[in-house]
Amino acid sequence: MKTLIMIFSQTGYTRRTAEHIRDGILSVAGQCDLVELAHAQPTAFHDYDLIGLGCPVFYYQEPFHVADFVEDLPKQNGKHWFAFCSHGSAVGVTLFSLSRRLKNKGAHIVGTFDIYADACAPFIPYPTVTTGHPDELDYQTARVFGREVAERTERFLRGERPFVPEPRQPEKEWVQSAQMLTPDTIRKVTPSLSVDRGRCTSCGACEQNCPVRGIDVKVEPPRIQDPCIFCFRCVMVCPTLAIQGDWTPLVANNRAHYARLRKWLDEAEARGEFRWLIDPNSIDFDDYMHKQRERALATREKTKNR
C-alpha cells in the first residue's frame, strides 16, 4: 500500500504530528511519503492508496489557501483520504469542512484526527491556555490514529467495509464564527501591516515564511498582505520587528475571548479530551507575545550597544 501525507505547518506542530501519524502508518504499510503542501502537485496522486492532509486551525476553520488547494483537486474517484489538524483551543469546523470538500471531490474519508497545540500570534498572551501541548501522550494518540487509518484502508482495499468514526459535531458557536470570519471580514477587524524601512534588514524571513507569497520587501513601497491569509507569521518571524501593526483592539478583546476558550477547554476536560498543562488562572492578558518580543529586542539592543 502506497501512502502520502501532505501538510501545511508554520510553527512545526502540524509537521511533528504528521511525523507521528506517519510512524503509525509505517507500522502497517511500510511506506509513507511526507511533503509540504506548497510542493504538492494536485494531479500527481493517482499512485497512492491513502492520502492524508494536515493543517493548523485558523479562525475556526482550515486556512484559506488549504481550502483552495482542495477545491483545485481533480476528481478523486473514491480514493482514500484522511484529514487532521492542530489547534490552540477549538477545532472549529476544520475537520467537517475538509471532509466535506474532499467528499465533494469524490474522495472516501477513512478518518479524521485533531491535536491540541501551543498557540502563536502577536496579540495573544503567552503562555496561553494550551501551552505544553502536544506532549508525548498527544503524539501517542497520533501514532495510534496513523495505524488505524492504514489498517482501515487495507481492509477497504480487500473489499471489507470497516466502521469509520465521524468527528464530533462542531459547536454551534464554532460554525457561526467560521461563517462570519471570511477573508473580507478578517481584513476589516485585524490591523493592516506595514514595513518599517528603518528596522527592515531585507533578510527575507517574512517572504520565505509567507504561505501565499504575499510579501516582497525589495520593491518600493514594500508589498505586504497581497494576498494574505491573516496568519501573521511574517510578524512573528521578523527578527527586528520591522513589520508593524496596531494590536490594541485585538489585545483588548483577549479577556472575553479567553473566557470562551476556558469554557470549551473545561468541557473538553470533562469529556476526557483535554488535559490542562498550565494553570489557566496564571495567564497575564496584558503581556501579549508582540509586547514580549519588543521587550526582548530592546534588551538585545541594549546589550549590543554596551
Secondary structure, 3 states (H helix, E strand, C coil): CCEEEEECCCCCHHHHHHHHHHHHHHHHHCCCEEEEHHHCCCCCCCCCCEEEEEEECECCECCHHHHHHHHCCCCCCCCEEEEEEEECCCCCCHHHHHHHHHHHCCCEEEEEEEEECCCCCCCCECCCCCCCCCCHHHHHHHHHHHHHHHHHHHHHHCCCCCCCCCCCCCCHHHHHHHHHCCHHHHHHHCCCCEECCCCCCCCCHHHHHCCCCCCECCCCCCECCCCCCCCCHHHHHCCCCCEECCCHHHHHCHHHHHHHHHHHHHHHHHCCCCCCCCCHHHCCCCCEHHHHHHHHHHHHHHHHCC
